[in-house]
Amino acid sequence: MSDPLKYSALAMMLLAILLVCYRGRHAVSANGRSLAWTQVPLIAFLTVSIGPSAIATLIYLGYKSGLLQAGPSGYRFSSFIVQLPVDFAVMNWGFVALYATCRLSPNFRSARLAMWLSATVMSVLNVPLFFLTPDMVSNVFDAGQGIGIVQAVLSMPLWFGPHPAFLDPDSGIGVLVFAPLAPIPLAGLVVWIATQLIGGSATSPEGKAARS
């Protein structure tokens, strides 16, 4: 994604979070219980977006203070630490969609279980981002290559065949079409739908009758 499109996407996600947070205050659970669980996707979103840079900063401070031993190539506070949170946030827009869905429709079938499973699978796919932290403070010239490869793998649509010109990935329409096919949001969507189908069948009158 181009930088203008990337920052526009981030601004839209932050706006969506604010709007959903405001409107979600009027939503109530069917049994009157707290809706604090709907905040889990938002917490996961912040963790995977900011977490790698936060750890990289701690590593840098550890090198600086002598508590950690830097590699032979040395270390530096690279621009990756500042830039990558935006990239990681845009890659993980699925958490924002999950938060909005659960916040606005907390009583939809098996929403709570589906949220936990979807958030878990998307979080697991983000684990490689945390292994990039040494590269973010490395003084090696091509340290960014490993970061770029991991980003490409996690953000590249699983199908990217021939497409019309108006579906250029750098265009707004192209992003809307291909973004859901990236591994992280696609995995969350598949788990959400599967949990809703299984959970809905188990809690339906037919399912209860079959168990009885």
C-alpha positions in Angstrom: 0.0 0.0 0.0 1.1 3.5 -0.7 1.8 5.7 2.3 -1.3 8.0 1.8 -3.6 5.0 1.4 -2.0 3.4 4.5 -2.4 6.4 6.7 -6.0 6.9 5.4 -6.8 3.3 6.3 -5.4 3.8 9.8 -7.4 7.0 10.3 -10.6 5.2 9.2 -9.9 2.4 11.6 -9.4 4.8 14.5 -12.5 6.6 13.6 -14.5 3.4 13.4 -13.2 2.4 16.9 -14.4 5.7 18.3 -17.8 5.5 16.7 -18.3 1.9 17.7 -17.2 2.6 21.3 -19.7 5.4 21.5 -22.6 3.4 20.0 -21.7 0.2 21.7 -22.5 1.8 25.1 -26.2 1.4 24.3 -25.8 -2.3 23.6 -26.7 -4.7 26.4 -26.2 -8.4 26.7 -29.1 -10.8 26.7 -28.5 -11.8 30.3 -27.5 -8.4 31.6 -23.8 -9.4 32.0 -20.9 -7.1 31.4 -19.8 -6.5 27.8 -16.1 -6.1 28.8 -15.3 -9.2 26.7 -16.0 -7.2 23.6 -12.8 -5.2 24.3 -10.6 -8.2 23.8 -10.1 -7.7 20.0 -9.2 -4.1 20.6 -6.6 -5.1 23.2 -5.2 -7.7 20.8 -5.1 -5.1 18.0 -3.1 -2.7 20.1 -0.8 -5.5 21.3 0.2 -6.8 17.9 0.5 -3.2 16.4 2.6 -1.6 19.1 4.1 -4.6 20.9 7.0 -5.4 18.5 8.2 -1.8 18.5 7.8 -1.6 22.3 10.0 -4.8 22.7 12.5 -3.4 20.1 12.8 -0.2 22.2 13.4 -2.3 25.3 16.1 -4.3 23.5 17.7 -1.0 22.3 17.7 0.4 25.9 19.2 -2.9 27.0 22.0 -2.6 24.5 22.5 1.1 25.4 22.8 0.4 29.1 24.9 -2.7 28.7 22.3 -5.1 30.2 22.2 -6.9 26.8 25.0 -7.8 24.5 24.6 -6.5 21.0 25.8 -8.4 18.0 29.0 -7.8 16.2 27.3 -5.5 13.7 26.2 -3.2 16.4 22.8 -1.6 17.0 20.8 1.5 16.3 17.4 3.0 16.9 16.1 2.5 13.4 13.1 4.1 11.7 11.4 0.7 11.7 10.5 1.2 15.3 8.5 4.2 14.5 7.1 3.2 11.1 6.2 -0.5 11.6 3.3 0.1 14.1 1.4 1.8 11.3 2.1 -1.1 8.9 1.2 -3.7 11.5 -2.0 -1.9 12.5 -3.2 -1.8 8.8 -2.3 -5.5 8.4 -4.5 -6.3 11.4 -7.7 -4.4 10.5 -9.5 -7.7 11.1 -9.3 -7.0 14.8 -11.1 -3.7 14.4 -13.9 -5.4 12.3 -14.2 -8.1 15.0 -14.4 -5.5 17.8 -17.1 -3.6 15.9 -19.1 -6.7 15.2 -19.0 -7.9 18.9 -19.6 -4.5 20.3 -22.6 -3.7 18.2 -24.1 -7.2 18.2 -23.0 -9.0 21.4 -26.1 -11.3 21.4 -25.7 -12.6 17.9 -25.7 -16.4 18.2 -22.3 -17.5 19.6 -20.7 -14.1 19.4 -18.6 -14.5 22.5 -17.1 -17.8 21.7 -16.6 -16.8 18.1 -14.8 -13.7 19.2 -12.4 -15.6 21.4 -11.5 -18.1 18.7 -11.2 -15.5 16.0 -9.0 -13.3 18.1 -6.8 -16.2 19.1 -6.2 -17.4 15.6 -5.4 -13.9 14.3 -3.1 -13.3 17.3 -1.2 -16.5 16.6 -0.6 -15.5 13.0 1.0 -12.3 14.4 3.6 -14.1 16.5 6.3 -13.8 13.7 6.1 -10.0 14.1 7.6 -10.3 17.6 10.5 -12.3 16.3 11.4 -9.3 14.1 12.4 -7.1 17.1 16.2 -7.9 16.9 16.1 -6.8 13.2 14.4 -3.5 14.1 17.5 -2.5 16.2 20.1 -4.2 14.1 22.8 -2.1 12.4 23.1 -4.6 9.5 22.5 -2.8 6.2 19.9 -5.3 4.9 18.1 -6.0 8.2 14.9 -4.8 6.7 14.7 -7.6 4.2 13.5 -10.1 6.8 10.9 -7.6 8.0 9.7 -7.0 4.5 9.4 -10.8 3.7 7.3 -11.4 6.9 5.1 -8.5 6.1 4.6 -9.7 2.6 3.6 -13.2 3.6 1.1 -11.9 6.2 -0.5 -9.2 4.1 -0.4 -10.7 0.6 -3.9 -12.0 -0.5 -4.0 -15.8 -0.8 -5.4 -15.3 -4.3 -3.9 -12.6 -6.5 -4.5 -13.6 -10.1 -5.3 -11.4 -13.1 -7.6 -8.5 -12.3 -9.1 -5.5 -14.0 -7.2 -2.2 -13.9 -9.7 -0.6 -11.6 -8.8 -3.2 -8.9 -5.3 -1.9 -8.6 -4.1 -2.8 -5.0 -3.1 0.8 -4.5 -6.6 2.0 -5.2 -9.4 2.1 -2.7 -11.6 -0.4 -4.5 -8.7 -2.8 -4.9 -7.9 -2.7 -1.2 -11.6 -3.4 -0.3 -11.6 -6.4 -2.7 -8.3 -8.0 -1.9 -7.8 -7.1 1.8 -10.2 -9.7 3.2 -8.1 -12.4 1.3 -5.0 -11.7 3.4 -4.1 -14.6 5.8 -4.9 -12.7 9.1 -8.4 -11.4 8.4 -9.3 -14.4 6.3 -8.4 -16.8 9.1 -10.4 -14.7 11.6 -13.4 -14.6 9.3 -13.4 -18.4 8.6 -13.1 -19.2 12.3 -15.9 -16.7 13.1 -18.3 -18.2 10.5 -17.5 -21.8 11.5 -18.1 -21.1 15.2 -21.3 -19.3 14.4 -22.6 -22.2 12.3 -21.6 -24.9 14.9 -22.7 -22.8 17.8 -26.0 -21.8 16.2 -26.8 -25.4 15.3 -26.0 -26.5 18.9 -28.3 -23.9 20.4 -31.1 -24.1 17.9 -34.4 -25.8 18.9 -33.6 -28.7 16.5 -30.2 -29.1 18.1 -31.6 -29.1 21.6 -34.2 -31.6 20.6 -31.6 -33.9 19.1 -29.5 -33.8 22.2 -32.5 -34.6 24.4 
